[in-house]
Amino acid sequence: MVEPVRDSATLVIEDLVAGYGAVQVLRGVSVTAPAGTITAVLGANGAGKTTLLRAIDGSVRPRRGRIRLSGADVAGRRPEEVARAGIAHVPEGQGVITELTVAENLQLGLLLRPRADRKAALAEIYRRFAILADRRNRAAGTLSGGERQMLVIARALATAPRVLLLDEPSLGLAPKVVSNVLELIKGLRDEAGLTIVLVEQNARSALAIADTGIVLNLGAVVASAPAAALAADDALRRHYLGF
């Protein structure tokens, strides 16, 4: 079993404008990720998907708009403040600290929890991620690509988030491993009640597990609907989703 989220949260983004320097990437993006659901964020490369997640987690400061977590506006807060508010971000690229062991990587996530809770939280992670328990004393750099992805997701869960942001979790993984990662993501929604925002280039796979979805194009939302409706829209699939 996955440790349940005690206070699941709805994430609401309203009229979000953000970018880098003089470049405006997001152009008034609005999306609601209901508590305990998976929201897929889809679109071609350069559509603004990663910038959206970075604006939510505080890495990119919005120029306009609101980011509300269960009603509290977190827009413009520093990343550590956003993390403490209950938003964890797993960026693209299996970003483990390769020189540290699996256990040491997980300990970094546990730092956001009260000290008294850390031992039980780590035990729960090892129950969920048996492969990580087996490799706890190995350097993270020796793990396979799929194992590294499991580790970065587990490290994010160690922070006890209410909202989990996932950026391209299937990137570079073998098809069988991708299937395992997607099943894990479904379990985090179904068993733990996490609110998940999933950026994924493989639109078909993302929509297969998502509840709702949005499609971005050039930094603007061009479609927002239940996942099944997006998957069934032939014109949308041809123009923006590539399947």
C-alpha positions in Angstrom: 0.0 0.0 0.0 1.0 3.6 -0.6 0.9 5.9 2.3 -2.3 7.9 1.9 -2.3 11.7 1.5 -3.9 13.1 4.6 -4.9 16.4 3.0 -5.3 16.0 -0.8 -5.3 19.3 -2.6 -6.8 20.9 -5.7 -4.3 22.9 -7.8 -5.7 25.8 -9.7 -3.7 27.9 -12.2 -5.3 31.1 -13.4 -4.2 33.3 -16.3 -0.6 32.4 -15.9 2.0 34.3 -17.8 5.7 33.4 -17.5 8.9 33.1 -19.4 12.7 33.7 -19.5 14.1 37.2 -19.9 12.4 38.9 -22.8 10.8 35.6 -24.0 7.2 35.0 -23.0 6.5 31.3 -22.9 3.2 30.9 -21.2 0.4 33.2 -22.4 -2.5 33.2 -20.0 -2.6 29.5 -19.1 -5.5 28.4 -16.9 -6.0 24.8 -15.7 -7.5 23.0 -12.7 -6.1 19.8 -11.4 -8.8 18.4 -9.0 -7.7 16.7 -5.8 -6.8 13.1 -6.2 -6.7 13.0 -10.0 -4.2 12.9 -12.8 -4.1 15.9 -15.2 -2.1 15.3 -18.4 -0.3 18.3 -19.9 0.3 17.6 -23.6 1.7 19.4 -26.6 4.7 19.5 -28.9 8.2 20.4 -27.9 8.4 24.1 -27.1 4.7 24.4 -26.2 5.5 25.5 -22.7 4.9 22.3 -20.7 8.1 22.3 -18.7 7.8 26.1 -18.1 4.4 25.5 -16.6 5.7 23.0 -14.1 8.7 25.3 -13.3 6.3 28.2 -12.7 4.3 26.1 -10.3 7.3 24.9 -8.3 8.8 28.4 -8.0 11.8 27.9 -10.3 10.3 30.4 -12.8 8.6 33.5 -11.3 5.3 34.2 -13.0 4.8 37.7 -14.5 1.0 37.5 -14.0 -1.6 35.1 -12.7 -2.3 32.9 -9.7 -1.3 29.4 -8.6 -3.7 28.3 -5.9 -3.2 25.2 -3.7 -6.4 24.5 -1.9 -7.2 28.2 -2.0 -3.7 29.5 -1.0 -1.8 31.4 -3.6 1.7 30.1 -4.0 2.6 32.0 -7.2 6.0 33.7 -6.9 7.1 31.9 -3.8 10.6 30.4 -3.6 11.0 26.7 -4.5 11.6 25.6 -0.9 8.5 27.4 0.2 6.4 25.8 -2.5 7.9 22.4 -1.5 6.9 23.0 2.1 3.4 23.9 1.0 3.1 20.4 -0.4 4.1 20.5 -4.1 6.9 18.1 -5.2 8.4 18.3 -8.7 10.2 15.4 -10.5 12.0 17.2 -13.4 12.9 15.6 -16.7 16.1 13.6 -16.8 16.2 11.1 -13.9 18.0 13.7 -11.7 19.5 11.6 -9.0 22.7 12.5 -7.2 24.8 9.8 -8.6 27.6 9.9 -6.0 25.2 9.3 -3.2 23.7 6.0 -2.3 20.0 5.2 -2.9 19.4 5.7 0.9 21.2 9.0 0.9 19.2 10.3 -2.0 16.0 9.4 -0.2 17.2 11.1 3.0 17.3 14.4 1.1 13.6 14.2 0.5 12.9 13.3 4.1 14.5 16.5 5.3 11.1 18.3 4.8 9.4 15.9 7.2 9.5 16.2 11.0 12.5 14.2 12.3 10.2 11.9 14.3 8.4 10.8 11.1 11.4 10.0 9.0 12.1 6.4 10.0 8.5 5.3 9.4 8.3 7.3 6.1 11.5 5.6 4.8 10.2 2.2 5.7 7.0 2.9 3.8 9.0 4.0 0.7 11.0 0.8 0.8 7.7 -1.2 1.1 6.4 0.5 -2.0 9.7 0.4 -3.9 11.2 -3.0 -3.2 13.9 -2.6 -5.8 15.2 0.5 -4.0 15.2 -1.4 -0.7 17.4 -4.1 -2.3 19.7 -1.4 -3.6 19.7 1.0 -0.7 23.4 0.9 -0.1 24.4 1.2 -3.8 25.5 4.4 -5.5 22.6 5.9 -7.4 24.9 6.2 -10.4 25.0 2.4 -10.7 21.2 2.1 -11.2 19.4 1.4 -14.5 17.4 4.2 -16.1 14.1 2.7 -14.8 15.5 2.4 -11.3 16.7 6.0 -11.4 13.3 7.1 -12.4 11.8 5.1 -9.5 14.3 6.7 -7.2 13.5 10.3 -8.1 9.8 9.7 -7.8 10.4 8.0 -4.4 12.6 10.9 -3.3 9.7 13.3 -4.2 7.3 11.2 -2.3 9.6 11.3 0.7 8.7 15.0 1.1 5.0 14.1 1.8 3.6 16.1 -1.0 -0.1 16.7 -1.7 0.6 17.5 -5.4 3.2 15.7 -7.5 4.5 17.3 -10.8 6.0 14.8 -13.2 8.0 16.0 -16.3 8.4 13.3 -18.9 8.8 10.3 -16.5 8.9 7.9 -19.5 11.7 9.6 -21.4 14.4 7.3 -22.6 13.0 4.2 -20.9 12.3 0.8 -22.5 8.6 0.1 -23.2 8.2 -2.4 -20.4 9.8 0.0 -17.9 7.5 2.8 -19.2 4.5 0.5 -18.5 5.8 0.0 -14.9 6.2 3.7 -14.3 2.8 4.5 -15.6 1.3 1.8 -13.3 3.1 3.4 -10.4 1.7 6.8 -11.2 -1.8 5.3 -11.4 -1.2 3.7 -8.0 -0.2 7.1 -6.5 -3.6 8.5 -7.5 -5.7 5.4 -6.7 -4.1 4.3 -3.5 -2.5 7.4 -2.1 -4.9 10.0 -3.4 -2.2 12.3 -4.7 -3.0 15.1 -7.1 -0.8 14.6 -10.1 0.2 16.9 -13.0 1.8 14.8 -15.7 3.8 16.3 -18.6 4.3 13.5 -21.1 5.4 13.5 -24.8 3.7 10.1 -25.2 0.2 11.5 -25.4 -1.5 8.2 -25.9 0.0 6.7 -22.8 -0.7 9.8 -20.7 -4.3 10.0 -21.7 -4.8 6.3 -20.9 -4.1 6.9 -17.2 -5.2 10.5 -16.8 -8.6 11.8 -15.7 -8.4 15.2 -17.5 -6.0 16.8 -19.9 -4.9 20.1 -21.5 -3.1 20.6 -24.7 -0.7 23.5 -25.0 0.4 25.2 -28.2 2.9 28.1 -28.3 2.2 28.7 -24.6 -1.6 28.8 -24.7 -4.3 26.2 -23.9 -5.9 25.0 -27.1 -8.0 22.2 -25.5 -9.1 21.2 -22.1 -11.4 18.2 -21.5 -11.7 14.8 -19.9 -8.9 12.5 -21.0 -11.1 10.1 -22.9 -12.6 13.0 -24.9 -9.2 14.3 -25.9 -8.1 10.8 -27.0 -11.2 10.5 -29.1 -10.8 13.8 -30.9 -9.3 12.9 -34.3 -8.6 16.4 -35.4 -6.9 17.3 -32.1 -4.8 14.2 -32.2 -3.6 14.9 -35.8 -2.7 18.5 -35.2 -1.3 18.5 -31.7 -0.8 15.0 -30.2 0.8 13.0 -32.9 -1.2 9.7 -32.7 
